Amino acid sequence: MSADVTRRAVNGRHSPAVRRLPILVAVVAALVVGGIVDLVVSSTTAAPAAAPVATAAPASAQSSDWYCAGGSGTGAGPATATLFLVNATDRPVGATLIVSASSGATASRTLTVPAFGQLTAVPSTLVQGPWLGSRIAVDGGGVTVSQAVHGPQGWSQAPCASTTAPTWYFASGSTATGNLLFVSVYNPAASMAVVDLTFDTPGGVVAPQQFQGLVLAPGAVTTAEVASFVQNQPWVSAVVQARAGQVVADEVSERVGTVSGLSLRLGSPSPEHQWYLARTVDVTGGRSALAVFNPTATTEKVQVAIRLPSGPVAPVEHEVPPATTWTLVTSGLIRVPPNVDYATTVTALSGQGVVVDRVAAAAAVASPPQWGAVAATPSGWTTAGAGRWLLANPAVATPPVAGAAPFALDLYNPTRSQVTVTVGQLEGGSVRPLAGVPALRIPAGLFTVVEAPALAHLGANPLEVTSTGPLSATLDATPAGMPGVVALPAIPLGS
Amino acid sequence: MDDTAVDDRAPAVVAVVVTRDPGPWFEEVLAGLAAQDYAELSVLVMVSGGEEDPTARVAQALPSAYVRRLETDRGFGAAVDEAIGMVEGASYFVLCHDDCAPDPDALHILVEESFRSNAGMVCPKMVTWDDPQVLLHVGLSADKSGAVVERVGEGEIDAGQHDAVRDVFVAPGGFTLIRADLLAELGGFDSQVVAMGEDLDLSWRAQVAGARVIVAPDARVRHLEAVASGLRPVAPAEGESEAPTLQALQRRHELRAVLKCYGPFHLARVLPQAALLAAGEVVVALAVGDRPRARAVAGAWRWNLARRKELRLRRAEVKAHRVFDDAEVRRLQLRGSARLNTYFSRLAHQGFDVAHGRIPTTAAVAADDDGAPEPLLTGSVGLAFSEDTVFDELDDLGHRSGRDRAGRRRRRAVLTSHRSRLLAAVVAAVVLVVGSRDLFGGSLPLVGQFVPMLSWTGTWHHFMTGWQPAGVGTTAPATPAFGVLGILGTVLLGAMGLLQKVLVLACIPIGAWGVSRLLRPLASPRARLVAALCYLGLPLAYDELAQGRFDGLIAYAAVPWIVSRLARASGLPPFAPPEEAIGWRSTLWGQMLLLGVLEAVAVVFAPAVAVAVFVCALGMVAGSLLVGEWRGSWRVVAVAGGATGVAAVLCAPWVVGTLLAGRSAVSVFGLPLSSATAPSWSDLLRFAVGPAGASALSWLLVVASLLPLLIGRHARLAWAGRFSAMAVCAWLLALAVARGWTGSFAPSVDVLLAPAATAVAAGVGLGIASFEVDLAGYRFGWRQVATGLALVIALVGLLPVVADAGGGRWGLAETGFAQPLSSLPGEGQATGGSRVLWLGDPRVLPVGAWSVSGGLAYATSEVTTPDATTLWAPASPGPAAGLASDVRLAQGGLTASLGRLVAPESVRYVVVLEALAPQIPGVQTSPSVPPPPGLLTSLQQQTDLAQVPTSEGGLVVFENTTRMPLRAERSQPVSAASAGAWPANQDVTGWQPVLPGPPQKRSYSGNVTSGTVFASYAPAGRWRLRVQGLTLASTPAFGWAGQYTKVPAGPATLSLGVTPLVPLAVAAELVLWVAVAGTLLGRRRWLDWWWRRVANRRTGRPAGDEGATTPDGAGEGTNEAGPDHERADLDTTGATP
């Protein structure tokens, strides 16, 4: 034993052979760095966004299904349905149309959607019934399905759903002054579904006993005639909640009187934080309004931003209590001049989001239908997929209504950067640019409208819109009393 | 009064010497008797059989003695009984063996003391024959079960420390003075007790009869112990061909004394305890291979039970002369079980081998070597002179005064005495037992990997057959875990449920034991105990238990031992074996083999342990570099690599099968987790990877483990650094895996945390060691404060586990998934069978799985309640990989017909697990472990999957409406276009079940109708269909399955064709395991001999100089026995060797 070593031990100095500081520093540094890295990574991990309720599966998909409800299946029904299948791929795609009637009857037919083409199918030719639910099982992807309904009060268009969901929300609707409201629920899944329907009205939440615990067997469809149970309410927001299973829900509104019309709307499976309306115009004598429904349990602060061609106007803000609907009559806003197009962005600034519809009514002297309601486009639709959207063309050989044709294509860039948009038509197995419509550069926050003359070149072909960035696209169709009465949002193509 | 009337003569004493063929020592015995200074002594020599007549020898040494020869040898007691009848007028008898030589005043003193103390029996101090300075007996003690215990230590030197007259329970035979009237009342000795234990019996009965039994140490007798030492063999009893061992005699006579001497009440209390102890002793003895002991204990009960009638008579005799009740008699008995105390004491102080009698005790070795045993020094700042402060607290008179020799109140150090440490260990064991109490009964719930075991024959069959039903079937060899389970199940006579519980519950104490062993060369027993308690106090093990993670438990048990082996492999101080202990096990190859075997056993159950081995090795190297002491580091890596190679060789068939899986081979280590549900950095640091450990207090142990880095010195600092680096490496890799940064290489996080837990526990232990040794070298300052704080928080850090013990299940659910799943309609044996597709987080699936994506795994089983058949998945899913693709399609919204896609795999149910266990409202809650977001929604959106209502939460079940049976037939074959493509509707419809039978079999028979038979098994080429004596060849269906076209109608058999390659390889593997086990556990001295020769040849030493080996031939034995000595060197020199 060395005396020096002993002395060092006594004096409390450790042997120089074993170093203390490096290991201390290394351990502490590793622990701290690990914590920081984990914190950073955790904070940047975002939950994947849910796919829009109507999205075409990519062309590489093994199969994809579309579900359409809300159509009536008899000639005298309020909303006879016509389906539009648009194929954005370069090969014909097989599909099976399975139609279920609310009476229980079911029939199916195989279809082939031509490459880069459109196919029209009328479910009521397969099976008759008061209300129909249609499932289109596509042998692949790249196909969108939308639906047009027509009846005594007018006609309307809406996308079909590419997915089922346990909950569906509808922001607008009315049972006042003889207006009719139908909520159609379709269960295309293999599991039984049990559904409750509730309605938010100015008088409060109404849950009719008849619409509680509706049992839908696999493939069954049922439609609730709301006006008989939720009577004389100027605004009715509907909630379809499946206790078990998953369903698809569409709402059909029938407006009667001097200003009449029909609207078909696909519900929203969840509240969203941002909604767009590419183009609204308040014509003289007409009226437009936004229905902002807060189905959540928390108060939502909502901001409505309106963009005129000349620039933005001061936004409107309002707090929407839980389970209530805020109606903003945009045509009544002094800051919005009449007969001027504008784009609208509705933003939920707090809480869990809202559901937004727009109701448009032309002057009573306008050609019918004068009234219509459309669901606003949720932000997810503008960003989903591969920057491609499809729009069915109602001007087919046997249109749902006489004279049905595209009227205007509304393109809104809600982002803060410019996007370049090309409009093409699917014709003869290929895609070609729409004549007279060059590549459009839409500055940030602005919108543009492709008017009817340019769309006249379209003929009966469906439209394809491509964009270098997020885009909200809507096709206005005639016959209608004014733009916005019959409108179909573009359906995104998945990547 | 006439003084002359008083009889002043001494009481007459008759010395009864019983002899048989006495040895040369007999003259000394007779001389000793002849030399007695007691006048009234008569000597009666009883010659009990034998061939030699010693009369002449007696006459020569003791002419006045009487000699009586008995024809047969009936034992010492019988001879004495014979002598009693021959003598009249004696006041005392001295019962003498013929190998006891008394000092001249011995008898005198004994008689005096008998009068003075009014004792019925008086015994002298017994010393060894050759060295009267060494004590043999100063009276004997006994516990309630009759176990006789020495009052002196083995080889204890007589320095007068026992020279006080006192009561004893047993007067040891050899030279015992007993009042003649007492002996007559007792009826002499028990004739059935031929040798060993007669003294216990007589002393006990004497006390029952109201007599005192005392020792008079002033009287000294040398005792040769000819019988006990084996100089004089015990003769076989009548009718027996073989003489019983001394141990057997001792045990049977001890039990006989118990059965005779207790009253009914105490007998009813004591006997069950004795039986329990005996059963435990037999189990332990069998476990360690001590068969003579097991036979002796079991034989004692058998022998006594065979004499029930005779015992009843003896009990009546004892009752007849009873004066004292048992409570009075038992005051002199030792408390508790003397034998159990001795066992644990030896286990704690002298090691496993000594405790189990494999090698002699330290004292015995010292005595054999004719040298004094080395003292075991701790160098404790607790001022302990020895390891046991109880000894230090004794004053000069042997009393515990609580004050030191200067009269100051002694500060009692915690856990420095054997007794206190034993108490702490017992408390920890009680906490474990209490915390696990609900797991002892019934079967374990189906949670995680706690699946029902196969029967032992089924386990063997599964291991030996070269086909597994996992996925859609594979010919990859099964994991050797089935072999290990088969062996253990066979040993347990097929009690597989018991085996499962033993494996699960034993892991926890084994791991703690391993931590204690790891620190053995580094720290005092107290520090080792605290480290082990700390290991038990970490929530890791209980999290694994609650989650049903078998792999995590195995890693928890194995990693401390692995780290211990790596430390020894490093050769770094103080783990370097002493020169004299170096054997083949100390060589690089020996270390590799030892660690390799350990690694192999762990890896077969938890493959990620192989990764943990390298984490430990690399952590040690990194730590060595950081502390500046990297010499020997390369050995750690080399041994880790070599050991992994050894493990690979031991598991060769399975390893080869795994490697053939290519890139997916890494999946055996574990599956990627979802970063959303994976444990965070803080969770990993405090081992909160399950329901346990949620308390913030679980941080405290981790913090306390940093203490040695602050105050440690020398080897303690160096090893604390290595352990810390090891922990950091493990934590970082676990974090990388949890966050998905390692891709498909995702070793189980639970396994990776085991090295970190070991390091934390070792750090706390080293902190205690530093407190004991290093802290005294510092001036008073923050270090003392930090030390105090660390000790307190370490103690508080144990509280969460103690609190968790109250639940009785460690958080393991009471109801597993078996209950909700058993309510699903099964296929039954009359149908063609089907599969279940399991989806969920890899941590909750009860079947061996493969990865779909991070946090989502999939697996199949042919039954709704899976068993061990599919517990370990082969590395490659084979054709079942298509299921993952199908699920990805559904997740991505690329199909709405998942049911159709998985129909060829015969998936009837899709079960998605969302929690560790079923969630039953109001009854049972279980932590949620959700699958990736969107999975359930996408499954619910499939138009051919119908959700099945379940009353319990935590799982979602879908039924496939377009399923195909496993074995099906229809008229049309599957179209050729289906190969490699998604199955079309027409390919999966129209099939009818055929060839019924139970699931997971390899042969099915039944009638088929003409057409096509489909078999959803892979590899299709190995399955053969025989119809009407014809063997049909299969054609591909769906690219991987088999279909048999143009099948004629009639009875058919579908069976798996077995090639002998895999069974042969597995058999060779078994042989290899047996050979290695034999080498390690059996005779291995030849290896040392061989290694010494090789070493000598290298060093040029003479060929015959093989050097000394340890008694068991193991280098580690000596190394482990003397670590404290080495540590003392380090402490006193302050040098780092």
Interface residues (C-beta under 8 A of the other chain):
Chain A: M1 S2 V5 T6 R8 A9 V10 N11 G12 H14 S15 A17 V18 R19 R20 P22 I23 L24 A26 V27 A30 L31 G34 G35 V37 D38 L39 V41 S42 T45 A47 P48 A50 A51 T55 A57 P58 S60 A61 Q62 S63 S64 D65 R135 A137 G141 S162 T163 T164 A165 P166 P188 A189 A190 S191 M192 P218 A244 G245 Q246 G494
Chain B: A622 G623 L626 V627 G628 E629 S675 A676 S680 W681 S682 L685 L706 L709 L710 R713 H714 A715 L717 A718 A720 G721 S724 A725 V728 W731 L732 L735 R739 G777 Y778 R779 L889 G893 L894 T895 A896 S897 G899 L901 P933 G934 T937 Q940 Q941 Q942 T943 D944 L945 A946 Q947 P949 F958 T961 W982 T1132 T1133 G1134 A1135 T1136
